[in-house]
Structure formats: C-alpha cells, structure tokens
C-alpha cells in the first residue's frame, strides 16, 4: 500500500532545503516528494493512505552511534525491547549498541543474540558493535572475522580504554580487513582520579577529577594510529576544546577520523556538579563553559560529525549514593531532540546542523542509506513537534532507566511520529 505524509514542513539536512510539502512511499522506499502548502495534500492518487503531520517538521529519522541497552547481563536496568521502544519514541530507526555487556559481544553467539532480540522487538534496527578484545581483556584479539560474518557493523571496547597501543594497532589493522570501522572512547586512565572536570569548579567542590589532558592524550594517540593504519576510526564522545582542535587538524591532513559528542556535553557545563547530585555524574564529564561552546561550534562547522545519545540507564540504587560512589551515566535517547531544540531556541545551534548531526553524520560513518528526503531513499522518517511545552516525568519515558539530570524540567518540542521503512513505530497520540 502506498502511504503519503502530508501537512508537514520538510527539512532535508543533506541539502539544507526546507519547504512545505508531502512525502509518499511504497514498500519502505520513498517514491515521491512534492510541494504543498500547510494543510494541503497535493494531488493524491486513488488508494493512497494519508497520514497527517499536523503542521509539524518532517526530517530523516535519527541514527545513534553510541547507546547501551544493557542486554545481555543487566536487564534490570534496560533490555533491548525497552531500549528499542525508548529509541523509537526518540525518533530513532537505527541504534548501534555498545558491546561491553555481560557476556560481552566478542563472538558470533552474542552477535546473533543481540540481532535476534532487536528483530523480536521490531521497532528499530539494532546494530551490534563487536569487541576488539576477547572478554574485554585488552590483550587477546576477539573473533573479529567470525563476528563480521554474524553481522557486527563496527568494533569497540565501549567505555574501556585499550592501554596497549601495539595491540590496538593490530586490532585496527585486522578490523580494516573486514571493512569494520573502529569506535574508540578517549581517556588515558593514568591521568585520571575521578569523573568531574578539573578546574575552578572542582577546586570548590573538592571532587576527584578527570582533566581535559587525559582526553587529549588519548585523542592524539588514536589519531596517530588512524593515520598509520588508515583504518576508519571514530572518536566517540569528545568533550574538550583541545580535542576538537586535534581532530580538525587531523581531518585537514586527510586522516580517516570522524568524531561525536554526547548530547549531555552540549547542554551541561561543570557547574552542574556543584550540587553533588549523582544524576549529573556523566562520562566524559561536563567540562567548562568554554569547552561546551566550542563543541557547539564544532558541530556547526562539521569538525564533530555526529551527536550521540550516550544512553546509559542505571538502577535507582546505583545512583542513590554519594557522588564519588554513584554509577556514571544518564538515560537520554528519548531526550535528544528536546535537548537539541532547546539549543536551537536559545540560538546556540542552528536547526539544520542539529538534525544533520543525528541523521547524515552517523549514516555516512556506518555506510547506511538515507539521511536525505528524496525519491529512492528509505522511508525512514521522523515528525518533530517543535512547539509543545511539556514537563519531564518518568511517566513520559519508555526506558526502564530512572537516571536523568533533567527530571522535572520543562521542554519545548518532542518527537511526534517515527517511521521505519514506511512503518509507523511510534506515534505520540497513540
């Protein structure tokens, strides 16, 4: 059956075009894009089902490169079914999952488990990342070829840092043989004592710190290895201004690196930890206001290609501890667009750059189709309500997690409708 979404303002982040119109699809593929005024459907053929966007914004669906659905091993925090429901409610159709579960994703059995659980949930395309090292030991190579055959789309150690540079080099070279990109987080643990930004605020709070230099040293190492091996490398969750400068220089030299920033690091700065509230304990830490502003500039100029959710649900008891002992992380996949819209309304980020970083950037890295609204592209779409004012409470969320620093805050804007290959997977009014 052909379906057409009407009464929408279309934003194509790939071209930057923005116009009122409609999009029609059949069998999950866009077959027509046309212009039509607000409330109009254009010329409609017999048998075409109409879906109204109610005057909201239509864009390509979102893709996440860094999320934790906690399964296998930590289903009391989240599972692939609940994570998928949360992702669909956030406007996502593709989510790349961290491999550092229990057991970790280091062989074909766990790869198939993740893929089957995602297919059973049936809401988003769950994409497994495979471990670089066996059992995350940082020393022995995981079964990369086996995992490639089973369906992994990238390699990573999750939030872990591979201490042995020579071993990481071999991992990157071997993974490149299977055309698998590598996703690396960036913090040299030998320079770290805690998880708040080192600066004036940490001097006031007395909390143990993770200085920016710990990230910069790791970023410099990873860029050097990417330049040496020519392996496609993604530097995940960048948080400091100095790291941005290193990445910009590397890209100018043709090093095959891309980069992402977690949504929290675009919203929060280090003053958020002054209240010692563990809900604000995230990693990488929220850094200085100068860092935050430079990260936003890097999203706009394309130095940072992608904004990730860094969705990390935690159990209530893991957060209800003193700051140093509490678990790190926050649920976020349902809040990415409301937080981005907050930045747009504050004129800190333009709408096209914001949407491009959750649509075009991640798709290019993974090599998947979409990211533009045009004939022949997948009907992976999201309708975004940019005007509704609402207050965040847990009743609004699909995630099992209960850890967010934004509980009780008011937002303007949220996802209205998510469409995955022509099929509605989330609708705000039902």
N, C-alpha and C positions, 0 to 999 in steps of 0.2 A: 504494500500500500504506500502511495505517495503521501507525504505529510509536508505541510508548509507552516513555518512560524511567521507570524505577522505582527504588525503594530509594535515594531522594535526599532531602536536606533542601533545600527550595526557599526561595530568597531573592528576593523581588520588591523591588528597590530603589526603584521608583516609589512603592510604598505603604509600604515598610518591613516588610511582613509576612514572617514566617519560619515555615515549617511543614514537616512530613514529608508527602510525597505523591508524585504522579506527574504527568507531562505527556504528552499524546497529540497527535499531529499527522498531517495528511494533506495531500499536495501542498504541503508547505512552510509550512502555516498551522496554528497551534495550534487544536485543536477540542475539547479537554477538559483541565481541570485539576482534580485531586481530591486529597483527603487519604487517606493510607495510612501505616501505621506502618513503621518500619525493617524492611527485608527483605520488605515486602508490596507487592503489585502492584495491589490493588484489584480490582474486578470487570472482567474482561477479555473483550471480545467475540472471537468466532472470527475468525481471520485477522490479528489484530494482532500484529506483531513486537515482542518485548520487548527493551529494552536496559537493562542494569543499570548504575547509577551507583555501585554498591558502597559505599553509605553516604556518599557524598561530597556536596558542596554544589552545587546547580544554580542558575544565575543567567542573566540575559540575556547574550548574547555581548558582547565588548568592541568598541568603535569608537575608532580613533585619528585624531586631527586633525592630527598632525604627524610624518611619517616620511619617510625618504629611502631609496628602493630603488635609487638610483644609475643607473638606466637611463632614457634613453639616455646614453651617453658614459663612464660609469665602471663598466662591468660587471665589471672586475677586483676591485671592492670588494663589489658586490652586484648582482643583477639582479632583475627583477620576479618571476621564478619562485622564486628562492631567498628573496627577501623575503617572498613570499606564503606559502611553507612555514614560515618563521620566525613570521610573524604568526598563522597557524593554530595553530601549536604554542603560541603565547602566549595563545590564547583569543579571537582577533580574527576577525570576519567582514567588517569594513569598515575600510579604511585610506585616508586622504586623503594623497596624495603631494605633496611639495614640487615646485615647478615649476622650480627652479634646477638643471636638468640641462644636458647639452651634446649636442645643441642644447636650449635651454630650451623650456618649454611655452608658446609665445606665439602659436600658430596652430592651425588645425584639423588639420593633418597630425600634429603631435606629440601632440595630444589623442587622436586616433584610434590612434596607435601605442601609447600607454600603455593605452588601453582594450582594444585587441586583445591586447596582451601579458598583461594581467590576466585576460582571458577564457580565453586559452590555458592559463595556469597553473591556473585553475579552482578555486582554494582560498579566496580571499577576494574581496570586492567592492572592486576597486581603483578609487579615486575620484581623478581628476586635478584638481589646482588649476592655474589658468592664471596666467601672469604679468600684472602690472599694466602693465609697460612692455615695449616691443619689445626683444628681445635683452637684457633686464635693464639697459638703458642709463639708466634713471631719468629719461628726458626725453620719449620719444615713446610714445603710448598703444598698447598691444598690441591685436590684433584681438579685442576682448572679445565683440562680438556674434557673430562667427564661432565663437569658442571655446564660447560659450554654446550655440549650435546643435549643436556637435560633442559636448558632454557634460561640460564642466567644471562643478564644483559650488561652487567658491569661487575667489577671486582672492588672489594673494600674490606677494611677491618672495622667498619663502624667508627665508634668514637675512640678506638685504640690507636696508639702510635707505634709504628714499627721502628724499634730502636736501631736495628742493624741495617745500615744503609746499603750494604752489599746485597743482603737478602732482598731488600725492597727492589733494588735494581733488577735482580733476576726475576722477581715476580712481574715487574712491569714488562720486561722483555718477553717473558713466556706468555703473559696475557695478551700482549700485542699480536702474537702469532695466531690467536683465535679472534682477533679484532674486538677484544673486550677492553673498554676504557677502564681506567683506574680512578677511584674516588678516594681522596685522602683528606682526613682532618689534620689540623695543623697546630700542634703544641708540643714543644720539647719538654717532657716531664722533669728533666734535670734542673729546669729553671723555675719550677712551679712549687708553691707551698699550699695554695688554696684555690678558690674559684671566684674571687672578685677582682676587678681591675685594680692594678697598682697605681696609686695616685693620691691626690689630696683627700678624696672621699674615704679611701681605705685607711689612710692615716688617722682620720677622725673616728672611723668605726672600729678600728683595731682588728678587722677581719683579715684572715690569711689571703694572700694574693696570687693571681696569675698575671704576671706582667706582659705587656704587649710584645716584648722582645722574645718571649717563649714562642709566640706565634710566628714572628718574623723569621726567626732562625729556622723553624720547620718549613715555612713557605719557601725560603731561599734554597733549602736542601731539595725540596720537591721540584722546584723549577729547574734546578741543575740536573736532576735525574731525568726529568722530562726532556730536557734539551739533549742530554746524552743518548737516551734510548729512543727518542722520537715517539714514545708511547703516548696515546691520547690520555691526558691527565686532567682531572677535575679537582680543584682545591675548594673543599667544602667549608661552608660556614666561616667565611673570612670576617674578622671583626675589627681590624685596626687599620688606621690610615697608612702606616708604613707598609703593611702587606699589600694594600691597594697599589702603592707606588711600585713595588716589586713586580706585581702582576702586569701592570701597564707597561713597564719596561720589557718584560718577557714577551708579551704579545707583540710589541713593536719589533722584536728580534725574530719573530716567527716561531717561537716556542709553542708546541701544541698543548697549551693550557687554557682551561676555562675556569670560572670561579663562581661561587654562590655566596649569598649572605642569608642568614636566618632572619625571619620576619621580626623576631624579638630585638635583634640588634639594630634594626631600623627604627624601632619605636622607643626603646628604653636606653637610658644612659646610666652611669654608675651611681648617680644619686638615688636610684631606685632601691639600693641595698641599705640605705641609711636606717630604715625601719627594722632591719634584721628579720624581715618576713621571708621565710623559706620559699614562698611562691615565686619570689624574684630571683631565686638561685637557678641560673641557667648557665649553659656552657656552649660556646665560649661566653665569658661574662659580658654583661653590658659595659661598654667602655665609656670614655669621656664624650662629652657633647661634641667636641671637635671630631672625634672618630666617627660618631654617628652621622654627622653632616657630610663628612667625606664619603662615607658608604653610600649615602643617598646620591651624591654627585656621581659616584662610580656606576650606580645602576643607570642613571640617566645617560652617561656617556658610553655605556656598554663595556667598561672595564670589568664590571661584575655582570655576568650573563644571565644569572638566574637567582630568583628569590625562592628559598626553600621553607617549608613549614617547620622543619625540625620537630615534628610531632613526637612527643615523648611522654605518654601517660604514666602516671605514678599512682600508687595506692595512697589513700589518705594518711595511713600510719607512717608512710615513708617520708611524708612532708611535715607532719606534725611533730617536729623535733627542733632543737636549737639549730641555728643556721649552719654551723660547721658540720653537723652530723646528718642533716637532712639530705634527701636524694636530690640530684640535679635534673632539671628539665621541666617542660611545661607542655600540656596539650595545646594544640594550635591549628590543626588542619582545617577546622571549621571557621577559624577566625582570621585567616589570611586576608580574604577580601575586605572584611570590615576594617581591619587594621590598615590595609593599603588605601582604602577610601578615606580613612582618617588623615593619612599623609597627603592625599590629593586635595582634600578640602582645606587643609592647612597650607596648601601651596608649597609644600616641601618636595613633592614628587608629581610629575605630570601623569595623566591617566594612561597615555599610550605607553610610556616607559614602564609603568607599573604592570600593565597587562602583558606587555611583551616579555617581561622577566618571569612570568609564570606560564607562558604559552610557547612563544617562539624559542627562547633560550634553552629550556630543558629538552624540547623536541629535537633541536639541532644536535645537542650533545648525544642523545640516545639514538638519533637517526630514525625517528619515527615520523610518519606522515602527519600533516595537519599544521595548526598554528596560523592558518590563513583561512578566510572565508571566501571560497572560490569553487567553481564547478570542478568536480573530480576529486575534491578533498573529502576526507572522512567527515561525516556529520557528527563530530564531537564538539558540542556547543554548550555554552552556559549563558543563562539570562541573569543579569545582575541588577538588583533593585538598589539604586544609589541614594534613595531619599528617605526610606523608612527609618524612624528613630526607635530604638529598642534598647532594653537593658539586659545585660548578660546574666542569666542564672542557669543552673545546671539543667533545668527543665528544657532549655533551648538546645541542649547538646545531645548528639548521638554517641559520642565517645564514652567509654567506661571511665575514663580518667576524671579526676576531680582536682587537678592541679593547674590552675591558671592565675596569673597575677592580675587578670582583668575582670574577675568576678565582681558583679555589681556596677560595673562601668556602663555608661551609655554609649551606644554606637549609632552611626548613621550609615545605612547600607548593609546588604547581605545578599546571599545567593537566593534567587527565586526559583530557578529551574536548571537542572543539569541533564544533558542529553548525551548518551554514549552510543555511538554508531547508530544514531537515529532512534534510540530507545530512551524514553524518559526514566531516569534512575533516581531523580529527586524532584519533588515539587513542594514549594513552601506551603501551599494551601491544601496539601494532602499527599 
